[in-house]
Amino acid sequence: MANKRSRSSSGSLAGWLFADLAIVLAIAFLQSSIGFSDALDDDGVLPEITTTTTTTAQSQYSETGVSIEPCEIKFLRVPNLNNNEEIKANVISKISEQTNCSTEEFYGVVLIFAGNADTNDNEGARARAGDLCESLFETWVAMKRLSTYCEGFKNDGIDSDYFNLTLFPYIPNP
């Protein structure tokens, strides 16, 4: 009987902990948002709003965030994870086939899904995805080790020689 009470008590505490965390995050969000009074000038009057359009050419991206519209590469075949140059050439070739992707972009987040349909080896698939991350870090200038997050996952829908990549490009600073 005591064991049942301690289980329900710990479950209840977890719920309260989650609720407390949600309240703290809501308060932090509300305090960090900009209110209407922040837009008023020193006299308490809303300044006149004017629009200006400027165009500047930037030679480099100022890494300010990643796009919410990823570039997706489906069924990238990689039979040999040790041939870095061939992997890079295949990735660039697949990107150039896409209309919403560019080989000129830098990528901030790269999600790699390794095939697992024929082997059912979850850990092996994640390891192959991690190896592909490392290979791309070593050879491809669009992924920088210090500023790109790369994570490997498994995909039960494709065979082990294939990978699906989801690439989120950096958004240049306007």
C-alpha positions as CSV (number, residue, x, y, z in Angstrom):
1,M,0.0,0.0,0.0
2,A,2.8,2.4,0.8
3,N,4.5,1.6,-2.5
4,K,1.3,2.7,-4.4
5,R,1.1,6.0,-2.5
6,S,4.8,6.8,-3.3
7,R,4.3,6.2,-7.0
8,S,1.3,8.4,-7.3
9,S,3.0,11.0,-5.2
10,S,6.1,11.1,-7.5
11,G,3.8,11.3,-10.6
12,S,2.0,14.2,-9.0
13,L,5.2,16.0,-8.2
14,A,6.3,15.6,-11.9
15,G,3.1,17.2,-13.0
16,W,3.6,20.1,-10.6
17,L,7.2,20.5,-11.7
18,F,6.0,20.7,-15.4
19,A,3.3,23.3,-14.5
20,D,5.9,25.4,-12.6
21,L,8.3,25.3,-15.5
22,A,5.5,26.4,-17.9
23,I,4.6,29.3,-15.7
24,V,8.3,30.4,-15.4
25,L,8.7,30.2,-19.2
26,A,5.5,32.2,-19.8
27,I,6.7,34.9,-17.4
28,A,10.1,35.1,-19.0
29,F,8.5,35.4,-22.5
30,L,6.1,38.1,-21.4
31,Q,8.9,40.1,-19.8
32,S,11.1,39.9,-22.8
33,S,8.5,41.0,-25.3
34,I,8.3,44.6,-26.5
35,G,5.2,46.4,-25.5
36,F,3.3,49.3,-27.1
37,S,4.8,51.8,-24.7
38,D,8.3,50.9,-25.9
39,A,7.4,52.4,-29.3
40,L,6.5,55.8,-27.9
41,D,9.0,58.7,-28.1
42,D,10.0,60.8,-25.1
43,D,6.8,62.9,-25.3
44,G,4.6,59.8,-25.2
45,V,3.6,60.2,-28.9
46,L,3.7,57.4,-31.4
47,P,6.3,58.5,-34.0
48,E,5.3,58.6,-37.7
49,I,6.2,55.3,-39.4
50,T,8.1,55.5,-42.7
51,T,9.3,52.7,-44.9
52,T,12.6,52.5,-46.6
53,T,13.8,49.8,-48.9
54,T,17.6,49.3,-49.2
55,T,19.5,46.7,-51.2
56,T,23.0,45.8,-50.2
57,A,25.3,43.1,-51.6
58,Q,26.8,40.9,-49.0
59,S,29.8,38.7,-49.8
60,Q,29.4,36.7,-46.6
61,Y,26.5,35.6,-44.5
62,S,26.2,37.0,-41.0
63,E,25.0,33.9,-39.3
64,T,21.9,35.2,-37.6
65,G,19.7,32.1,-37.6
66,V,18.4,29.4,-39.8
67,S,15.6,29.3,-42.3
68,I,12.4,27.4,-41.4
69,E,12.2,26.2,-45.0
70,P,14.7,23.4,-45.4
71,C,16.4,22.0,-48.4
72,E,15.6,18.3,-48.6
73,I,17.7,15.7,-50.3
74,K,16.0,12.3,-50.7
75,F,17.7,9.0,-51.5
76,L,21.3,10.1,-51.5
77,R,23.2,6.9,-52.3
78,V,26.5,6.5,-50.3
79,P,28.0,3.0,-50.7
80,N,31.4,4.0,-49.3
81,L,31.5,6.4,-46.3
82,N,35.3,6.6,-46.6
83,N,35.3,8.4,-50.0
84,N,34.7,12.0,-48.8
85,E,35.2,13.7,-52.1
86,E,32.6,11.4,-53.9
87,I,30.1,12.1,-51.0
88,K,30.6,15.9,-51.4
89,A,30.1,15.7,-55.1
90,N,27.0,13.6,-54.8
91,V,25.5,16.1,-52.2
92,I,26.3,19.1,-54.4
93,S,24.8,17.3,-57.4
94,K,21.6,16.5,-55.5
95,I,21.3,20.1,-54.2
96,S,21.7,21.6,-57.7
97,E,18.8,19.4,-58.8
98,Q,16.5,21.1,-56.3
99,T,14.7,24.3,-57.1
100,N,14.7,25.6,-53.4
101,C,18.3,24.7,-52.7
102,S,21.5,26.5,-53.4
103,T,25.1,25.3,-53.4
104,E,26.2,28.8,-52.4
105,E,24.5,28.7,-49.0
106,F,25.9,27.9,-45.6
107,Y,23.9,25.5,-43.5
108,G,23.3,25.9,-39.8
109,V,21.4,22.7,-39.1
110,V,21.8,19.4,-40.9
111,L,19.7,16.4,-40.1
112,I,20.9,13.2,-41.6
113,F,18.6,10.1,-41.7
114,A,20.5,6.9,-42.5
115,G,18.7,4.0,-44.0
116,N,17.8,1.0,-41.8
117,A,15.2,-1.0,-43.8
118,D,17.4,-3.9,-44.7
119,T,19.5,-4.2,-41.6
120,N,17.2,-3.2,-38.7
121,D,20.3,-2.1,-36.8
122,N,19.3,1.2,-35.1
123,E,22.6,2.0,-33.6
124,G,24.5,1.2,-36.8
125,A,22.2,3.5,-38.8
126,R,22.8,6.3,-36.3
127,A,26.6,5.7,-36.5
128,R,26.5,5.8,-40.3
129,A,24.6,9.1,-40.1
130,G,27.2,10.5,-37.7
131,D,30.0,9.3,-40.1
132,L,28.3,11.1,-43.0
133,C,28.2,14.3,-40.8
134,E,31.9,14.0,-40.1
135,S,32.7,13.4,-43.8
136,L,30.7,16.5,-44.8
137,F,32.5,18.6,-42.1
138,E,35.9,17.6,-43.5
139,T,35.2,18.3,-47.2
140,W,32.3,20.6,-47.7
141,V,32.6,24.4,-47.1
142,A,28.9,24.8,-46.7
143,M,29.1,23.1,-43.3
144,K,31.4,24.6,-40.7
145,R,32.3,22.6,-37.7
146,L,32.0,25.6,-35.3
147,S,28.7,26.9,-36.5
148,T,26.7,23.9,-38.0
149,Y,24.7,21.5,-35.9
150,C,24.6,18.1,-37.5
151,E,22.7,15.2,-36.1
152,G,22.2,11.6,-37.3
153,F,19.0,9.6,-37.1
154,K,17.7,6.3,-38.6
155,N,15.1,5.9,-41.3
156,D,13.3,2.6,-41.5
157,G,11.9,3.4,-44.9
158,I,15.1,3.2,-47.0
159,D,18.0,0.7,-47.3
160,S,21.4,1.2,-45.6
161,D,23.2,2.6,-48.6
162,Y,20.8,5.5,-48.8
163,F,20.5,8.7,-46.7
164,N,17.9,11.5,-46.5
165,L,19.3,14.9,-45.6
166,T,17.3,18.0,-44.3
167,L,19.5,21.1,-44.6
168,F,18.5,24.4,-42.9
169,P,20.4,27.3,-44.5
170,Y,21.6,30.3,-42.5
171,I,19.5,33.5,-43.0
172,P,21.8,36.4,-44.0
173,N,21.7,39.5,-41.9
174,P,19.5,42.1,-43.7
